[in-house]
Amino acid sequence: MKMKAYVLIKCSAGRVATVLKQIRNVKGVECAEAVVGPYDIIAYVEAENINELGKMVVDKIQKVIGVENTLTSICVEL
């Protein structure tokens, strides 16, 4: 079963559009939208396991120039 999560992304001022384009191209990002509030982008992501999810966030999303910080919320089955 795939891991599913929402990644909330805070960007540097003036970088949201550029960051959004790059985030949408990351393998495993199913959807990413710019939002208004404490975070600038919310991305819905899927990965094969928790390790792959961690690698996606740390090695791909957080390394995009303009990303200041992220908050990852893993989806659970109830």
NORSUL-V524009 format. One record per residue. RES is the residue in one letter. PHI is phi in whole degrees, 0 to 359 (* if undefined). OMEGA is omega in whole degrees, -180 to 180 (none if undefined). Layout:
<<RES,PHI,OMEGA> <RES,PHI,OMEGA>>
This chain:
<<M,*,-178> <K,289,172> <M,278,178> <K,237,-179> <A,205,171> <Y,250,179> <V,247,178> <L,267,-170> <I,236,174> <K,258,-176> <C,245,171> <S,294,179> <A,304,177> <G,80,-175> <R,251,-172> <V,302,-177> <A,298,180> <T,294,179> <V,297,-179> <L,302,179> <K,300,-179> <Q,289,179> <I,297,-180> <R,297,-180> <N,269,179> <V,286,178> <K,299,-179> <G,103,176> <V,279,-178> <E,275,-179> <C,201,175> <A,216,-178> <E,226,171> <A,283,-179> <V,225,177> <V,253,-180> <G,145,-177> <P,292,176> <Y,244,-175> <D,259,-178> <I,222,170> <I,239,180> <A,243,172> <Y,262,-175> <V,233,175> <E,226,179> <A,216,-178> <E,292,-179> <N,202,-177> <I,297,179> <N,294,178> <E,294,177> <L,298,178> <G,299,179> <K,297,180> <M,299,-177> <V,292,-174> <V,284,-174> <D,272,-177> <K,248,-174> <I,290,-177> <Q,292,-180> <K,272,176> <V,292,180> <I,297,-178> <G,109,176> <V,280,180> <E,267,175> <N,199,-179> <T,225,172> <L,225,-177> <T,255,177> <S,243,-177> <I,279,179> <C,283,178> <V,235,176> <E,269,178> <L,248,none>>
